[in-house]
């Protein structure tokens, strides 16, 4: 196999190595958890209107619970008692976004229009 960038020979990656690479790419930068509520912080590459590729941080929130059969499920609706947990997780995610942006300077903020 020849490396597409430098043209030098490289060994072929095993299926296990490719799977590990995909898993690494699909991992959040950070996770925050309070009870059954969790928030994950993700770094995504997006293309701006002028064609530039920039890194953008996004947060996802979910609630984990067991259904009547005992199987774990995820949901995105929250009860009155879970809302403070959601707020705490999102506050922590926001703090991490600010720290990430100020520490490396390469993550652009999202403009709300």
C-alpha positions in Angstrom: 0.0 0.0 0.0 1.3 3.5 -0.8 0.6 6.5 1.4 -1.5 9.0 -0.6 0.2 12.0 0.9 3.9 11.3 0.7 3.8 8.3 -1.7 5.8 6.2 0.8 4.9 2.6 1.5 2.8 2.0 4.6 1.3 -1.1 6.1 -2.4 -1.7 5.8 -4.5 -0.9 8.8 -6.3 -3.8 10.4 -10.1 -3.8 10.9 -9.4 -3.4 14.6 -7.3 -0.3 14.0 -9.9 1.2 11.7 -12.6 0.6 14.3 -10.6 2.2 17.0 -10.0 5.2 14.8 -13.8 5.5 14.1 -14.6 5.2 17.8 -12.1 7.9 18.7 -13.6 10.2 16.1 -17.1 9.5 17.5 -16.1 10.3 21.1 -17.2 13.6 22.8 -14.5 16.0 24.0 -16.0 16.0 27.4 -19.1 14.6 29.2 -20.9 15.9 32.2 -23.4 13.9 34.3 -25.9 14.7 37.0 -28.1 11.8 38.0 -29.7 10.3 34.9 -29.0 13.4 32.8 -25.8 13.8 30.8 -24.4 16.4 28.4 -21.7 15.6 25.8 -19.5 18.3 24.2 -18.6 17.6 20.6 -16.2 19.2 18.1 -17.5 19.4 14.6 -16.0 20.8 11.4 -18.5 23.0 9.5 -18.2 25.0 6.4 -19.1 28.7 6.6 -21.0 30.5 3.9 -17.7 31.8 2.5 -16.4 28.3 2.2 -14.0 28.2 5.2 -13.8 25.0 7.3 -14.0 25.9 11.0 -14.3 23.9 14.2 -17.5 24.3 16.1 -18.4 23.1 19.6 -21.9 21.7 20.1 -23.5 20.2 23.2 -26.1 17.4 23.3 -28.2 16.5 26.3 -29.9 13.2 27.1 -31.7 11.4 29.9 -31.0 7.7 30.4 -33.7 5.4 31.8 -34.8 1.8 31.8 -38.0 0.9 30.0 -40.6 -1.6 31.3 -38.5 -4.5 30.0 -35.4 -3.3 31.9 -33.6 -2.1 28.7 -31.6 1.2 28.8 -33.1 3.9 26.6 -32.3 7.6 25.9 -34.7 10.5 25.8 -34.6 14.2 25.3 -37.6 15.2 27.4 -37.2 16.2 31.0 -39.4 16.4 34.1 -39.6 19.4 36.4 -37.1 17.7 38.8 -34.7 17.0 35.9 -34.5 20.5 34.6 -32.1 21.7 37.2 -29.8 18.8 36.3 -30.0 19.8 32.6 -29.1 23.3 33.5 -26.1 22.2 35.6 -24.8 20.0 32.8 -25.3 22.7 30.2 -23.5 25.3 32.4 -20.5 22.9 32.7 -20.5 22.4 28.9 -20.7 26.1 28.4 -17.7 26.7 30.7 -15.8 24.0 28.9 -16.6 25.7 25.5 -15.3 29.0 26.8 -12.1 27.4 28.2 -11.5 25.4 24.9 -12.0 28.6 22.8 -9.7 30.7 25.0 -7.0 28.0 25.3 -6.5 27.1 21.7 -8.1 30.0 19.8 -9.1 27.8 16.9 -12.8 27.1 17.8 -15.1 29.8 16.5 -18.2 30.8 18.3 -21.6 30.3 16.8 -23.5 33.4 15.9 -27.2 33.4 16.6 -29.2 35.4 14.1 
